[in-house]
């Protein structure tokens, strides 16, 4: 019974998160039908495109969490995946004045990973860091090997930090403090790192002091 109730709750939340952008898309389309101003029509098309992209991203996240993920890990270099994730988010960062820097102790550090799952986790983690700083800031994505057991990927931002009272809830599906956020990004990170990669996540954050998210991936032995 609890499983049914939990599933029903997730469906209601998902429907709510889909309905909101659909309402905006409908309103923009209706407004476009009532104006001959080409500039206003172009702006409305851009708004529609933005919300369609957000819906597509949301549905991809839902599908990722809902379908079985490959758990066959293999040795692979971590830095190229970090660089790919950051590359996909450079435009978003530049739009709001966030500078992203990738650092690595070595370009040849490898770990036991599933590349597609790790890429999705890193995209969500870096995007979350960027969106925490709507007025601009700094994100560092660093690769380290301070332990014989794990390769570390640190994502550090200069945002407002995570208050202690909600820190234990940030990985819950649909939990978010952001306006317009889906609350799925960090759930995907946890699923990828803990379930798929059998690794660990450490969170270091203080209100007003920024946040460090540390992913611990198993070293190649």
Secondary structure by P-SEA (a helix, b strand, c coil): caaaaaaaaaaaaaaaaaaaaaaaaaaaaaaaaacccaaaaaaaaaaaaaaaaaaaaaaaaaaaaccccccbbbbbbcaaaaaaaaaacaaaaaaabbbbbbbbcccccccccaaaaaaaaaaaaaaaaaaaccccbbbbbbbbcccccbbbbbbbbcccccccccccccccccccccccccccaaaaaaaaaccccccbbbbbbcccbbbbbbbbccccc
